[in-house]
């Protein structure tokens, strides 16, 4: 079919004024390195998320709006046989100086929970501090993460007792990042791992948790 990317036309609007993508729109992602078509849109407290049918045939869900760029549809086989003048270089999203994860969570006290505590206790902490997830600790070591979704899907939906231990419903061995990692790498990690919260460490110690909403807000603020 030819190298369709050679003829792609990308439009990068300012973050403040970028319109919401609509179902059926063609988009490009630097993370996926592919052009695709939006199949589904979901809006929640963390922002706007999309499911995309990529040109290579895969479908990816929970893609944040900020990682997608408007794109032209890939050309048909007939179009790829027609010679075109080389397009102008595609503008790239750049963040200078690079914003780090530690810049966003600086000054926050990490809210954690022991693996032996009950799910009810975890739910109270999440509600009290208005957060989406808690790092789970055992002897000062990070052993897991428990989120609102875990509580809703594994306790509320199934009717299991809320006195069940956090260890029984947590996600063990969670993906983590360092406070010195960039916000863009944090978004890529969340996208690739299909998660929305990342425990953050410094010198091997847990210092906080970064949400997808935090990362998008930090990048957006930095670009203004």
SEBAPA-811096 format. One record per atom (N, C-alpha, C, O, CB): x, y, z. Coordinates in steps of 0.001 Angstrom, whole numbers, padded with zeros to 6 digits, always signed. Glycine has a CB too. Layout:
XYZ/...
This chain:
+000813-001211+000000/+000000+000000+000000/+000849+001264+000000/+000335+002363-000207/-000921+000005+001198/+002147+001107+000233/+003020+002272+000200/+003141+002907+001573/+002415+002559+002504/+002505+003292-000802/+004084+003856+001683/+004291+004534+002954/+003297+005668+003090/+003560+006789+002655/+005732+005058+003074/+002120+005368+003712/+001061+006365+003797/+001473+007548+004649/+000945+008646+004474/-000200+005746+004354/+002415+007346+005576/+002808+008436+006456/+003478+009573+005676/+003520+010713+006139/+003749+007917+007542/+004005+009246+004476/+004692+010261+003684/+003748+011379+003271/+004185+012506+003037/+005320+009632+002453/+002443+011073+003179/+001488+012080+002702/+000529+012534+003793/-000465+013200+003501/+000698+011532+001531/+000806+012190+005031/-000085+012613+006098/-000010+014112+006311/+001064+014707+006216/+000248+011886+007385/-001138+014716+006597/-001197+016139+006909/-001658+016248+008354/-002789+015887+008679/-002160+016922+005927/-000791+016741+009214/-001115+016807+010622/-001343+018250+011041/-000649+019151+010571/-000009+016173+011458/-002292+018471+011906/-002595+019807+012405/-002476+019768+013916/-003212+019031+014572/-004021+020286+011957/-001559+020549+014484/-001398+020614+015925/-001864+021981+016397/-001135+022962+016248/+000075+020347+016344/-003060+022067+016960/-003582+023317+017476/-002998+023570+018851/-002404+022674+019452/-005120+023296+017527/-003164+024789+019354/-002777+025066+020728/-003597+024177+021662/-004747+023849+021371/-002978+026571+021071/-002999+023796+022775/-003710+022917+023706/-004974+023593+024213/-005997+022936+024408/-002804+022527+024888/-004907+024928+024433/-006071+025631+024965/-007266+025556+024035/-008411+025501+024483/-005729+027072+025228/-006991+025553+022716/-008084+025663+021753/-008309+024406+020935/-009156+024390+020041/-007824+026801+020832/-007545+023327+021236/-007697+022127+020434/-009115+021583+020573/-009561+021333+021693/-006666+021066+020847/-009825+021394+019486/-011190+020865+019600/-011163+019390+019992/-010190+018686+019721/-011957+021049+018271/-012215+018939+020618/-012320+017524+020936/-012359+016722+019644/-013014+017113+018679/-013572+017241+021799/-011658+015607+019635/-011773+014715+018488/-013156+014081+018494/-013755+013890+019552/-010663+013626+018510/-013650+013762+017332/-014969+013152+017207/-014814+011730+016676/-013809+011387+016053/-015885+013994+016275/-015837+010906+016936/-015819+009560+016399/-015756+009642+014868/-016484+010412+014242/-017068+008755+016872/-014888+008846+014296/-014697+008859+012852/-013518+009702+012419/-013053+009569+011287/-015932+009355+012181/-013008+010586+013308/-011854+011416+012955/-010605+010544+012807/-010442+009535+013493/-011623+012516+014024/-009746+010960+011906/-008437+010320+011774/-007458+011058+012664/-007444+012288+012703/-007948+010312+010290/-006629+010291+013390/-005666+010866+014310/-004329+010139+014169/-004249+009040+013619/-006183+010789+015766/-003287+010786+014682/-001956+010176+014697/-001428+010212+016122/-001676+011180+016841/-000980+010911+013720/-000706+009181+016546/-000106+009120+017877/+001385+008832+017751/+001790+007877+017089/-000799+008040+018747/+002211+009685+018407/+003648+009431+018431/+003957+008157+019210/+004941+007471+018933/+004394+010623+019043/+003089+007842+020208/+003314+006638+021015/+003067+005383+020173/+003886+004464+020161/+002396+006638+022267/+001936+005355+019475/+001611+004200+018642/+002376+004221+017327/+002548+003182+016690/+000118+004153+018369/+002845+005425+016910/+003535+005610+015637/+002685+005087+014468/+003166+004385+013579/+004901+004896+015664/+001416+005457+014514/+000500+004980+013488/-000654+005958+013369/-000929+006727+014290/-000014+003552+013812/-001327+005921+012230/-002538+006699+012021/-003731+005785+012250/-003684+004604+011905/-002573+007328+010592/-004800+006320+012831/-005961+005486+013111/-007236+006305+013133/-007213+007529+013004/-005787+004762+014431/-008343+005609+013299/-009655+006261+013293/-010347+006054+014635/-010380+004936+015150/-010535+005715+012142/-010897+007121+015201/-011550+007059+016505/-012843+006261+016416/-013702+006525+015575/-011832+008472+017035/-012961+005265+017317/-014139+004412+017343/-015056+004716+018528/-016259+004465+018462/-013718+002964+017382/-014489+005259+019617/-015296+005484+020815/-014686+006621+021619/-013466+006783+021634/-015395+004193+021676/-015521+007412+022286/-015084+008540+023105/-015684+008416+024488/-016874+008133+024628/-015481+009887+022460/-014865+008625+025520/-015345+008597+026903/-014785+009818+027615/-013605+010135+027466/-014924+007270+027636/-015616+010506+028382/-015166+011656+029166/-015418+011378+030640/-016524+011009+031035/-015889+012961+028719/-014361+011562+031459/-014520+011390+032896/-013687+012440+033603/-013206+013378+032967/-014112+009963+033344/-013506+012297+034919/-012804+013315+035696/-011356+013483+035264/-010767+014542+035480/-012856+012970+037161/-010774+012457+034658/-009388+012544+034220/-009251+013212+032855/-008133+013519+032441/-008775+011165+034177/-010347+013445+032148/-010276+014100+030842/-011021+013321+029775/-011935+012552+030073/-008833+014282+030425/-010617+013529+028518/-011234+012860+027376/-010357+011701+026918/-009147+011857+026752/-011466+013854+026218/-010984+010517+026711/-010252+009324+026309/-010933+008695+025099/-012144+008818+024914/-010161+008311+027477/-010133+008021+024281/-010626+007495+023020/-010164+006065+022808/-009113+005648+023294/-010171+008370+021867/-010985+005324+022063/-010572+004027+021525/-010280+004254+020038/-011075+004871+019328/-011690+002902+021748/-009139+003752+019581/-008703+004024+018207/-008457+002723+017457/-007774+001830+017960/-007429+004888+018202/-009016+002616+016250/-008716+001513+015333/-007524+001962+014496/-007665+002802+013608/-009968+001134+014419/-006337+001394+014786/-005126+001823+014094/-005064+001242+012681/-005705+000236+012378/-003885+001411+014891/-004297+001881+011848/-004158+001457+010463/-003582+000049+010368/-003867-000689+009425/-003279+002434+009700/-002756-000316+011370/-002150-001656+011341/-003104-002743+011829/-002748-003921+011857/-000891-001673+012188/-004343-002335+012220/-005352-003331+012557/-005649-003499+014024/-006669-004096+014369/-004947-004611+012029/-004786-002990+014923/-005041-003140+016346/-005993-002055+016842/-006139-000998+016227/-003728-003098+017131/-006637-002349+017979/-007510-001375+018618/-006953-001092+020002/-006690-002020+020768/-008988-001888+018694/-006768+000194+020335/-006261+000588+021634/-007284+001471+022321/-007863+002363+021702/-004909+001311+021506/-007507+001216+023626/-008480+001999+024382/-007790+002894+025394/-006595+002756+025655/-009472+001081+025087/-008571+003825+025966/-008099+004724+027016/-006883+005546+026580/-005887+005627+027299/-007758+003927+028260/-006978+006153+025394/-005909+007020+024916/-006279+008457+025259/-007319+008935+024804/-005675+006846+023377/-005459+009175+026055/-005817+010552+026422/-005751+011484+025224/-004934+011298+024322/-004895+011067+027526/-006624+012492+025223/-006715+013412+024086/-005387+014084+023777/-005058+014305+022612/-007763+014468+024355/-004610+014414+024829/-003414+015204+024617/-002345+014459+023820/-001441+015093+023276/-002855+015632+025940/-002426+013115+023737/-001429+012354+022998/-001823+012143+021535/-001060+011547+020775/-001209+011016+023666/-003008+012625+021126/-003474+012439+019758/-003396+013733+018973/-003618+014813+019520/-004898+011908+019748/-003079+013625+017686/-003028+014774+016796/-003951+014512+015612/-004085+013378+015154/-001573+015054+016321/-004583+015574+015123/-005438+015411+013955/-004592+014959+012759/-003447+015386+012610/-006186+016735+013634/-005153+014102+011914/-004416+013601+010761/-005357+013401+009593/-006567+013258+009767/-003697+012291+011098/-004781+013394+008390/-005551+013038+007215/-005636+011524+007119/-004761+010816+007617/-004924+013639+005938/-006681+011032+006486/-006804+009593+006270/-005655+009109+005394/-005216+009841+004506/-008169+009245+005624/-005154+007889+005619/-004088+007373+004754/-004588+007253+003322/-005761+006945+003113/-003582+006003+005263/-003742+007485+002337/-004185+007434+000948/-004534+006014+000509/-004048+005036+001078/-003112+008004+000039/-005364+005923-000488/-005701+004628-001063/-004531+004148-001898/-003570+004881-002131/-006994+004709-001915/-004628+002892-002350/-003550+002325-003160/-003350+003137-004428/-002217+003318-004874/-003848+000862-003510/-004444+003632-005019/-004335+004446-006229/-003606+005739-005942/-002775+006183-006735/-005714+004742-006808/-003920+006353-004793/-003277+007620-004444/-001789+007451-004203/-001002+008347-004507/-003928+008219-003214/-001398+006299-003655/+000020+006104-003369/+000826+005932-004642/+002049+006070-004618/+000216+004900-002467/+000158+005629-005773/+000875+005466-007034/+001094+006799-007735/+001847+006872-008706/+000117+004521-007949/+000441+007855-007250/+000580+009164-007860/+001712+009909-007187/+001711+010047-005963/-000731+009962-007767/+002698+010404-007966/+003830+011103-007354/+003388+012418-006720/+002571+013152-007277/+004923+011365-008399/+003943+012699-005545/+003654+013938-004845/+004972+014614-004488/+006004+013960-004342/+002796+013677-003574/+004917+015926-004351/+006088+016642-003868/+006281+016311-002394/+005299+016132-001674/+005940+018179-004084/+007509+016228-001938/+007732+015909-000520/+007052+016947+000378/+007172+018148+000133/+009251+015846-000209/+006344+016497+001408/+005667+017447+002299/+006657+018176+003198/+007793+017738+003380/+004627+016724+003155/+006210+019283+003750/+007035+020008+004702/+007186+019168+005960/+006300+018373+006274/+006423+021395+005031/+008278+019322+006679/+008463+018541+007910/+007298+018751+008864/+006801+019865+009025/+009782+018923+008600/+006872+017667+009493/+005763+017735+010424/+006215+018382+011726/+007219+017964+012303/+005188+016337+010685/+005479+019411+012205/+005842+020019+013495/+005659+019025+014623/+004732+018215+014605/+005002+021279+013764/+006531+019088+015589/+006470+018166+016711/+006174+018922+017999/+006577+020071+018183/+007783+017383+016838/+005458+018240+018879/+005171+018800+020187/+006448+018763+021016/+007034+017701+021223/+004019+018024+020893/+006869+019918+021481/+008086+019978+022278/+007803+020679+023596/+007028+021634+023649/+009208+020700+021511/+008424+020207+024637/+008266+020805+025951/+009656+021180+026452/+010435+020310+026841/+007537+019832+026946/+009963+022460+026442/+011261+022939+026875/+011087+023996+027944/+010309+024926+027728/+012059+023492+025694/+011750+023919+029069/+012517+022759+029490/+011598+021595+029865/+010415+021798+030139/+013417+023122+030668/+012134+020398+029877/+011327+019221+030160/+010790+019276+031586/+011529+019555+032530/+012146+017940+029944/+009502+019007+031726/+008879+019014+033045/+008943+017610+033635/+008653+016627+032953/+007409+019515+032966/+009320+017526+034891/+009534+016239+035538/+008354+015862+036427/+007588+016717+036870/+010819+016268+036357/+008230+014573+036674/+007170+014070+037544/+007272+014713+038924/+006260+015077+039523/+007245+012532+037660/+008495+014850+039422/+008691+015438+040743/+008188+016860+040853/+007814+017301+041940/+010132+015403+041099/+008172+017603+039718/+007672+018981+039741/+006182+019023+040049/+005699+019987+040643/+007946+019670+038404/+005447+017982+039649/+003993+017956+039825/+003613+017507+041237/+002693+018065+041835/+003347+017028+038788/+004308+016512+041770/+003912+015968+043073/+004696+016582+044228/+004524+016176+045377/+004096+014465+043083/+005568+017572+043929/+006395+018199+044957/+005528+018787+046067/+004538+019464+045792/+007279+019291+044341/+005897+018533+047305/+005169+019092+048438/+004013+018242+048916/+003399+018554+049937/+004664+020431+048086/+003701+017174+048202/+002605+016305+048630/+003111+015268+049634/+004213+014738+049497/+001958+015605+047412/+002304+014997+050619/+002615+013900+051529/+002010+012618+050976/+000812+012578+050698/+002085+014191+052965/+002814+011565+050808/+002266+010325+050240/+001228+009698+051151/+001475+009498+052340/+003382+009327+049976/+000069+009389+050596/-000994+008706+051342/-000927+007233+050952/-001169+006885+049796/-002430+009327+051037/-000607+006381+051892/-000446+004945+051625/-001351+004139+052551/-001976+004682+053462/+001036+004511+051805/-001408+002839+052300/-002173+001941+053165/-001419+000620+053304/-000759+000164+052370/-003610+001702+052598/-001528+000022+054478/-000873-001269+054715/-001665-002388+054034/-002893-002346+053959/-000739-001547+056241/-000940-003378+053546/-001571-004491+052834/-002549-005250+053715/-003490-005866+053213/-000515-005444+052308/-002335-005212+055028/-003198-005950+055944/-004484-005214+056292/-005393-005798+056882/-002451-006255+057199/-004568-003933+055931/-005769-003144+056250/-006944-003594+055386/-006763-004257+054366/-005502-001630+056043/-008143-003225+055808/-009345-003642+055080/-009616-002750+053877/-009127-001624+053789/-010553-003633+056007/-010407-003282+052957/-010820-002501+051794/-011664-001308+052241/-011601-000240+051632/-011611-003382+050795/-012451-001484+053299/-013254-000379+053832/-012356+000776+054250/-012681+001937+054002/-014107-000851+055028/-011232+000467+054880/-010282+001512+055295/-009693+002216+054079/-009505+003432+054090/-009151+000909+056157/-009402+001445+053028/-008871+002037+051794/-009887+002980+051165/-009533+004068+050711/-008481+000939+050791/-011140+002565+051138/-012194+003401+050561/-012338+004708+051327/-012558+005758+050723/-013529+002651+050551/-012215+004656+052662/-012317+005866+053470/-011170+006828+053165/-011387+008036+053071/-012326+005511+054961/-009963+006310+053010/-008817+007164+052693/-008974+007805+051318/-008694+008991+051147/-007516+006356+052751/-009416+007027+050348/-009607+007546+048996/-010633+008675+048996/-010451+009690+048324/-010050+006422+048044/-011717+008489+049759/-012746+009525+049843/-012254+010739+050625/-012523+011878+050243/-014010+008965+050494/-011537+010499+051715/-011070+011577+052581/-010108+012515+051863/-010185+013734+052015/-010400+011001+053810/-009195+011932+051072/-008174+012741+050403/-008499+013008+048931/-007699+013614+048218/-006829+012054+050508/-009662+012560+048481/-010113+012808+047108/-009065+012373+046090/-008675+013142+045211/-010440+014290+046915/-008624+011148+046222/-007617+010584+045329/-008184+009342+044647/-009217+008816+045060/-006317+010239+046106/-007506+008880+043604/-008032+007757+042840/-007414+006419+043164/-007958+005380+042792/-007857+008019+041415/-006268+006425+043863/-005587+005160+044148/-004641+005335+045326/-004256+006453+045671/-004815+004657+042907/-004274+004218+045937/-003371+004215+047095/-002230+003230+046875/-002478+002091+046479/-004140+003860+048388/-000975+003639+047122/+000116+002672+047166/-000082+001755+048375/-000450+002220+049453/+001499+003392+047233/+000159+000468+048200/-000013-000508+049283/+001371-000907+049793/+002248-001278+049013/-000821-001771+048795/+001556-000825+051121/+002866-001026+051712/+002889-002249+052634/+001874-002638+053212/+003286+000218+052479/+004075-002834+052749/+004323-003916+053718/+005759-003767+054198/+006700-003920+053419/+004074-005353+053082/+005925-003468+055488/+007266-003255+056050/+008037-002183+055273/+009208-002365+054940/+008059-004573+056048/+007367-001073+054992/+007956+000074+054297/+008308-000210+052835/+008955+000611+052184/+009192+000521+055026/+007891-001357+052321/+008135-001680+050917/+006835-001571+050125/+005770-001953+050610/+008740-003099+050776/+006932-001051+048909/+005761-000976+048032/+005478-002370+047476/+006329-002971+046821/+005985+000055+046870/+004276-002876+047744/+003935-004232+047293/+002751-004246+046319/+002449-005277+045718/+003616-005113+048497/+002083-003096+046167/+000928-003079+045269/+000304-001705+045190/+000819-000734+045745/-000110-004086+045722/-000820-001638+044486/-001604-000409+044380/-003076-000815+044325/-003430-001809+043691/-001190+000442+043111/-003930-000036+044996/-005360-000313+044987/-006079+000961+044567/-005776+002040+045077/-005858-000813+046386/-007026+000847+043646/-007701+002012+043089/-009202+001959+043345/-009745+000943+043779/-007429+002116+041594/-009848+003073+043064/-011310+003114+043147/-011920+002025+042272/-012887+001374+042668/-011842+004501+042724/-011354+001829+041085/-011876+000809+040167/-011773-000588+040764/-012674-001411+040601/-011125+000859+038837/-010657-000852+041464/-010501-002163+042108/-011623-002390+043119/-012220-003465+043178/-009119-002272+042804/-011896-001354+043913/-012929-001482+044948/-014297-001684+044315/-015087-002508+044774/-012945-000238+045860/-014574-000919+043247/-015883-001013+042596/-016072-002359+041903/-017144-002959+041982/-016051+000119+041585/-015022-002832+041221/-015169-004048+040416/-015029-005328+041233/-015631-006347+040894/-014149-004052+039308/-014238-005285+042309/-013958-006504+043053/-014723-006614+044371/-014824-007700+044942/-012497-006590+043325/-015255-005507+044849/-015998-005536+046105/-017469-005216+045874/-018344-006038+046143/-015395-004550+047106/-017730-004004+045371/-019115-003571+045196/-019847-004472+044209/-020959-004923+044484/-019166-002116+044718/-019216-004740+043043/-019895-005498+041984/-020080-006971+042352/-021035-007599+041894/-019110-005392+040683/-019180-007538+043173/-019258-008969+043479/-019867-009266+044837/-020211-010410+045134/-017894-009574+043412/-020000-008224+045670/-020595-008443+046979/-019654-009012+048019/-020107-009446+049078/-021745-009338+046844/-018350-009025+047749/-017377-009506+048731/-017346-008536+049909/-017555-007337+049718/-015955-009655+048091/-017096-009016+051098/-017089-008187+052294/-016054-007073+052197/-014936-007281+051727/-016822-009040+053522/-016451-005885+052652/-015526-004742+052640/-014439-004892+053691/-013496-004102+053723/-016286-003437+052870/-014559-005911+054563/-013512-006176+055553/-012404-007053+054980/-011438-007383+055667/-014111-006841+056789/-012559-007424+053716/-011493-008167+053025/-010227-007319+053033/-010302-006093+052954/-011910-008532+051552/-009076-007955+053128/-007817-007210+053175/-007509-006576+051821/-007876-007102+050771/-006664-008131+053602/-006831-005442+051874/-006417-004752+050657/-005534-005661+049795/-005598-005619+048566/-005668-003452+051007/-004716-006477+050451/-003798-007355+049709/-004538-008293+048769/-003981-008708+047753/-002951-008168+050676/-005794-008640+049089/-006523-009612+048274/-007093-009012+046991/-007463-009754+046082/-007640-010214+049081/-007171-007677+046899/-007735-007072+045684/-006770-006136+044976/-007068-005660+043881/-008989-006319+046024/-005612-005862+045582/-004675-004905+044989/-004033-005467+043727/-004066-006671+043472/-003591-004525+045999/-003451-004567+042947/-002605-004974+041824/-001183-005095+042352/-000593-004084+042734/-002689-003949+040623/-000611-006301+042388/+000735-006460+042970/+001822-005992+041999/+001605-005908+040790/+000981-007933+043357/+002983-005692+042553/+004164-005304+041761/+003812-004229+040730/+004000-004453+039535/+004761-006537+041048/+003311-003076+041157/+002884-002053+040207/+004050-001418+039466/+005179-001390+039955/+002101-000984+040921/+003755-000916+038288/+004737-000130+037531/+005005+001157+038301/+004068+001785+038794/+004229+000179+036072/+006264+001560+038411/+006610+002796+039110/+007491+003666+038220/+008067+003201+037237/+007325+002489+040447/+007577+004933+038591/+008491+005856+037929/+009266+006623+038982/+008862+006692+040143/+007729+006826+036992/+010377+007195+038569/+011188+008029+039445/+010695+009468+039374/+010092+009876+038382/+012683+007944+039061/+010951+010228+040419/+010593+011649+040415/+011368+012408+039341/+010995+013527+038992/+010857+012271+041792/+012437+011820+038815/+013254+012477+037782/+012811+012128+036369/+013385+012633+035404/+014709+012098+037956/+011789+011265+036226/+011251+010957+034905/+010386+012113+034416/+009848+012875+035219/+010436+009643+034936/+010256+012240+033103/+009466+013333+032532/+007981+013004+032540/+007586+011841+032624/+009925+013635+031106/+007157+014061+032451/+005717+013853+032384/+005317+013137+031104/+004378+012341+031102/+004988+015181+032486/+006031+013419+030005/+005692+012737+028755/+005980+011244+028855/+005214+010435+028332/+006472+013345+027582/+007074+010865+029522/+007357+009431+029694/+006331+008798+030628/+006001+007621+030480/+008791+009215+030249/+005819+009577+031596/+004774+009060+032487/+003503+008768+031695/+002871+007733+031906/+004478+010066+033626/+003121+009670+030784/+001936+009440+029953/+002131+008223+029057/+001210+007424+028887/+001627+010681+029099/+003313+008078+028486/+003587+006919+027631/+003481+005628+028435/+002923+004639+027960/+004987+007034+026988/+004021+005640+029656/+003966+004449+030512/+002522+004091+030843/+002143+002921+030791/+004767+004675+031810/+001714+005096+031184/+000302+004840+031492/-000430+004286+030273/-001224+003351+030381/-000385+006128+031980/-000152+004877+029116/-000800+004429+027876/-000417+002988+027559/-001282+002162+027267/-000416+005350+026700/+000873+002691+027616/+001343+001351+027247/+000903+000289+028250/+000706-000867+027875/+002860+001344+027130/+000748+000662+029517/+000363-000295+030559/-001131-000291+030842/-001615-001075+031659/+001112+000002+031831/-001872+000603+030160/-003334+000713+030343/-003686+000959+031807/-004556+000294+032370/-004041-000568+029842/-002992+001931+032417/-003239+002310+033804/-003395+003823+033884/-003052+004547+032949/-002089+001822+034732/-003925+004292+035028/-004145+005738+035189/-003461+006312+036424/-003574+007509+036688/-005627+006026+035262/-002758+005484+037178/-002062+005955+038374/-000701+005268+038464/-000583+004066+038227/-002905+005682+039657/+000332+006055+038813/+001693+005540+038921/+002299+005915+040269/+002383+007104+040578/+002567+006075+037773/+002723+004953+041081/+003496+005288+042279/+004835+005903+041858/+005460+005448+040900/+003724+004020+043171/+005264+006933+042577/+006506+007638+042257/+007505+007425+043386/+007159+007536+044562/+006247+009158+042029/+008747+007118+043019/+009778+006849+044015/+010944+007824+043888/+011165+008418+042833/+010280+005415+043880/+011671+007973+044965/+012901+008753+044989/+013860+008060+045930/+013545+007839+047099/+012644+010233+045426/+015026+007719+045424/+016013+006972+046214/+015421+005694+046796/+015743+005303+047917/+016558+007846+047342/+014551+005046+046021/+013976+003779+046428/+012811+003875+047383/+012273+002847+047793/+015006+002963+047035/+012401+005083+047753/+011291+005277+048685/+010089+005869+047958/+010246+006698+047062/+011715+006191+049853/+008886+005442+048344/+007673+005967+047748/+007464+007402+048244/+007498+007654+049449/+006447+005067+048093/+007248+008342+047316/+007058+009746+047706/+005702+010289+047261/+005362+011429+047578/+008171+010608+047119/+004931+009496+046538/+003620+009972+046097/+003079+009126+044970/+003637+008085+044623/+003699+011422+045661/+001977+009594+044402/+001355+008896+043295/+000943+009920+042248/+000424+010983+042590/+000137+008059+043773/+001167+009613+040987/+000840+010515+039875/-000331+009928+039105/-000303+008762+038710/+002073+010732+038933/-001360+010738+038892/-002498+010300+038085/-002346+010809+036664/-001572+011729+036403/-003830+010789+038693/-003092+010202+035744/-003079+010681+034367/-003573+012126+034308/-003072+012932+033524/-003948+009776+033467/-004559+012441+035147/-005074+013809+035200/-003979+014784+035612/-003874+015873+035048/-006257+013900+036174/-003150+014394+036607/-002023+015230+037037/-001068+015488+035880/-000653+016624+035651/-001270+014566+038202/-000719+014422+035146/+000260+014539+034062/-000253+015439+032948/+000481+016294+032452/+000600+013158+033500/-001515+015253+032549/-002078+016076+031482/-002165+017531+031919/-001843+018432+031145/-003464+015559+031074/-002606+017771+033174/-002712+019136+033672/-001334+019799+033738/-001200+020982+033424/-003378+019149+035055/-000308+019040+034147/+001033+019596+034221/+001575+019990+032862/+002151+021068+032716/+001960+018612+034866/+001401+019136+031866/+001863+019444+030516/+001095+020632+029935/+001687+021521+029323/+001709+018217+029605/-000226+020641+030131/-001044+021732+029622/-000633+023065+030231/-000502+024063+029522/-002513+021463+029899/-000431+023081+031539/-000027+024307+032228/+001347+024770+031737/+001577+025967+031568/-000005+024087+033758/+002247+023833+031510/+003618+024161+031096/+003659+024762+029699/+004571+025527+029383/+004496+022916+031143/+002678+024425+028850/+002677+024903+027467/+002081+026299+027325/+002216+026924+026273/+001912+023939+026592/+001430+026791+028364/+000778+028106+028271/+001816+029221+028348/+001462+030399+028288/-000273+028277+029396/
